[in-house]
Each structure stands twice: as structure tokens, then as C-alpha cells.
């Protein structure tokens, strides 16, 4: 039921999820990013170890509650998650074992929560990566985070990598076609068009 759309900074998650919202029918539900809810709501974004641990625990619980809500509604055939619970490993200070101990879950449990993981790769500095007011990481820092997220989902049996192309529409189309392949047969007929203005 749950499909994670993930990747490092600048990978195109927001744009692709917005395209998915336009393209697919009401049987596809799109969940917002838990980190944006947490930090956008005023949770302190500090660099100390206790603050980073607290933030990732808050994000985990918000993610879990979003998933619980939509599962209990029983209205969606597929739920696209803007990141999943294991993304927190890329931002956790210290050993990954501490993440699982604090949250009282196992890696196997979290991998099993999701039907598939679509990892959108962050473009390189010469491949379209752009800084912004909200995206403060350098291209090198973004690439490092991207790789840590890739490693966080290692072992998932349905992990799909979407590489960065010079033309964003190629990347977006590849991701959306993969999502469509996971839909019930009755929902697969929607045409997918990635117009230039959608990027």
C-alpha cells in the first residue's frame, strides 16, 4: 500500500509528487513530508546531538501517524509517502542502532511497512543541482545525504533507483511510470504527460 518517494536534496521529490497528484486518480493518496510538518510547525532546528535526536524522533512519530490515519480510512489503493521512516537514519547523530533503540522498532519492521521505495537521485553540481533559500546544502553535501538515504533503505526488495537526467522530464516520467506499474489494473489507464511547465 505504501510507496516511499525519497532522495537527497534537489532530487525532485516535490515536483514529482505534485505531478502524481495531477496525473493519478483519487485511489492514490499523497502524504506530506513529516519533517516539513515538524519544522514548519516550529520545532527547533538545532545542531546539537540532543536536538537532532529529538527532531528525528518527532518526525518518525508524525510519519507513523500519517500512515496510520490513511490506512484506517481505507480509501486509497496506493499511498505515496514523501519520505519514509528509515530516511531518519541519514540525519540521526551517531550509530543507527541508537535510532532503532530510541524508537523501539527494528530495521526489518520498517522495511516491511513499505511496498516499494523509489529513490530519486540528487543531480550533481554540473547536472542541475541548485541551491535556494530552503536548500542550503552544497552539491557535495547534497550528494552525501543522498548516498546516506540510499544506504538507509538497503535491503528493501522493491527499491527502484531513478537517476538524474539532464532533462528533468525524463526523470519525472520514469518515476511516474514506475508508480503506475504498482497501481490496480483499473487505475493504470491514466495518460502521463510531463509538460515543460510542470518542472
C-alpha positions as CSV (number, residue, x, y, z in Angstrom):
1,X,0.0,0.0,0.0
2,X,2.7,2.5,1.0
3,X,5.3,3.6,-1.6
4,X,8.2,5.8,-0.4
5,X,9.4,8.6,-2.7
6,X,12.8,9.6,-1.4
7,X,16.1,11.0,-2.3
8,X,18.6,13.7,-1.3
9,X,18.2,17.5,-1.6
10,X,17.2,18.7,-5.0
11,X,16.3,15.3,-6.3
12,X,12.8,16.5,-7.5
13,X,10.5,14.8,-4.9
14,X,8.2,17.8,-4.5
15,X,7.8,18.3,-8.3
16,X,7.2,14.6,-9.0
17,X,4.7,14.3,-6.2
18,X,2.8,17.3,-7.5
19,X,2.8,15.7,-10.9
20,X,1.5,12.5,-9.4
21,X,-1.3,14.5,-7.7
22,X,-2.4,15.8,-11.1
23,X,-2.0,12.6,-13.1
24,X,-3.4,9.8,-10.9
25,X,-6.9,9.2,-9.7
26,X,-8.5,9.5,-6.2
27,X,-7.3,6.0,-5.4
28,X,-3.8,7.4,-5.0
29,X,-3.2,9.4,-1.8
30,X,-0.1,11.5,-1.3
31,X,1.2,12.1,2.2
32,X,3.1,15.3,3.0
33,X,6.7,15.2,4.3
34,X,6.7,14.8,8.1
35,X,9.9,16.8,8.5
36,X,8.2,19.8,6.9
37,X,5.3,19.5,9.2
38,X,7.6,19.3,12.3
39,X,9.9,22.1,11.4
40,X,7.3,24.2,9.8
41,X,5.3,23.9,13.0
42,X,8.1,25.5,15.0
43,X,10.1,22.5,16.3
44,X,13.6,23.8,17.0
45,X,16.1,23.0,14.2
46,X,19.3,23.0,16.1
47,X,22.6,21.2,15.5
48,X,23.2,19.7,19.0
49,X,23.0,15.9,19.4
50,X,20.0,16.0,21.7
51,X,18.1,18.4,19.4
52,X,18.8,16.3,16.3
53,X,17.7,13.1,18.1
54,X,14.5,14.8,19.4
55,X,13.7,16.1,15.9
56,X,14.2,12.8,14.2
57,X,12.0,11.1,16.8
58,X,9.3,13.7,16.3
59,X,9.5,13.2,12.5
60,X,9.2,9.4,12.9
61,X,6.1,9.7,15.0
62,X,4.4,12.2,12.7
63,X,5.2,9.9,9.7
64,X,3.8,6.9,11.5
65,X,0.6,8.8,12.4
66,X,0.1,10.0,8.8
67,X,0.4,6.4,7.7
68,X,-1.9,5.1,10.4
69,X,-4.6,7.7,9.5
70,X,-4.7,6.9,5.8
71,X,-4.6,3.1,6.4
72,X,-7.6,3.3,8.7
73,X,-9.5,5.5,6.2
74,X,-9.3,2.6,3.8
75,X,-9.9,4.9,0.8
76,X,-6.5,4.6,-1.0
77,X,-5.2,1.8,-3.2
78,X,-1.7,3.3,-3.1
79,X,-0.2,5.8,-0.7
80,X,2.8,7.8,-1.9
81,X,4.9,8.9,1.1
82,X,7.1,12.0,0.8
83,X,9.9,10.1,2.6
84,X,9.5,7.1,4.9
85,X,10.6,6.2,8.5
86,X,14.0,5.0,7.5
87,X,15.0,8.3,6.0
88,X,15.7,9.4,9.5
89,X,18.8,7.3,9.6
90,X,20.5,9.7,7.2
91,X,20.0,12.5,9.8
92,X,20.5,10.6,13.0
93,X,23.5,11.6,15.1
94,X,25.6,8.5,16.0
95,X,25.1,4.8,15.3
96,X,22.0,3.7,13.5
97,X,21.4,1.2,16.4
98,X,20.5,4.2,18.6
99,X,17.7,5.2,16.2
100,X,16.1,1.8,16.5
101,X,16.6,1.6,20.2
102,X,15.0,5.0,20.9
103,X,12.1,4.3,18.6
104,X,11.6,0.7,19.8
105,X,11.4,-0.7,16.3
106,X,13.7,-2.9,14.1
107,X,15.0,-2.3,10.6
108,X,13.2,-5.3,9.3
109,X,9.9,-3.9,10.7
110,X,10.4,-0.6,9.0
111,X,11.4,-2.1,5.7
112,X,8.3,-4.3,5.7
113,X,6.0,-1.3,6.2
114,X,6.5,-0.2,2.6
115,X,5.6,-2.0,-0.7
116,X,8.3,-0.2,-2.6
117,X,10.9,2.6,-2.4
118,X,11.6,5.0,-5.3
119,X,14.9,6.7,-4.8
120,X,15.3,9.9,-6.9
121,X,19.0,10.6,-7.2
122,X,20.3,14.1,-6.4
123,X,21.8,15.8,-9.5
124,X,25.5,16.7,-9.5
125,X,26.7,20.3,-9.4
126,X,27.1,20.1,-13.2
127,X,23.9,18.1,-13.6
128,X,21.3,20.6,-12.5
129,X,21.7,20.9,-8.7
130,X,20.7,24.4,-7.5
131,X,20.9,26.0,-4.0
132,X,18.0,28.0,-2.8
133,X,16.8,29.7,0.4
134,X,15.4,26.4,1.6
135,X,18.0,24.1,0.1
136,X,21.2,25.3,1.8
137,X,23.4,22.3,1.2
138,X,26.2,22.5,-1.3
139,X,26.2,20.0,-4.2
140,X,28.8,17.9,-2.3
141,X,26.7,17.9,0.9
142,X,23.6,17.0,-1.0
143,X,25.3,14.1,-2.7
144,X,26.5,12.8,0.7
145,X,23.0,13.0,2.2
146,X,21.6,11.3,-1.0
147,X,24.0,8.4,-0.5
148,X,23.2,8.1,3.2
149,X,19.5,7.8,2.3
150,X,20.3,5.2,-0.3
151,X,22.1,3.2,2.3
152,X,19.3,3.6,4.8
153,X,16.9,1.7,2.5
154,X,19.4,-1.0,1.7
155,X,17.8,-4.4,1.7
156,X,14.4,-3.4,0.6
157,X,13.3,-6.0,-2.1
158,X,11.5,-3.3,-4.2
159,X,13.9,-0.4,-4.2
160,X,14.0,1.4,-7.5
161,X,16.6,4.0,-8.4
162,X,15.8,6.9,-10.7
163,X,18.9,8.6,-11.9
164,X,19.2,12.3,-12.6
165,X,18.9,13.1,-16.3
166,X,19.9,16.4,-18.0
167,X,16.2,16.7,-18.9
168,X,14.1,16.6,-15.7
169,X,11.0,15.4,-17.6
170,X,12.8,12.1,-18.4
171,X,13.4,11.6,-14.7
172,X,9.9,12.5,-13.7
173,X,8.4,10.3,-16.4
174,X,10.5,7.3,-15.3
175,X,9.3,7.8,-11.7
176,X,5.7,8.2,-12.5
177,X,5.6,5.2,-14.9
178,X,7.1,3.1,-12.1
179,X,4.4,4.3,-9.7
180,X,1.7,3.5,-12.3
181,X,3.0,-0.1,-12.6
182,X,2.1,-0.5,-8.9
183,X,-1.5,0.7,-9.3
184,X,-4.5,-1.6,-9.6
185,X,-5.3,-2.5,-13.2
186,X,-8.3,-0.2,-13.2
187,X,-6.1,2.8,-12.4
188,X,-3.3,2.2,-15.0
189,X,-5.0,3.9,-18.0
190,X,-4.4,7.5,-16.9
191,X,-2.1,9.1,-19.5
192,X,1.1,10.6,-18.1
193,X,2.3,13.8,-19.6
194,X,5.2,15.8,-18.2
195,X,4.9,19.2,-19.8
196,X,7.8,21.7,-19.6
197,X,5.8,24.0,-17.4
198,X,5.5,21.2,-14.8
199,X,9.2,21.1,-14.0
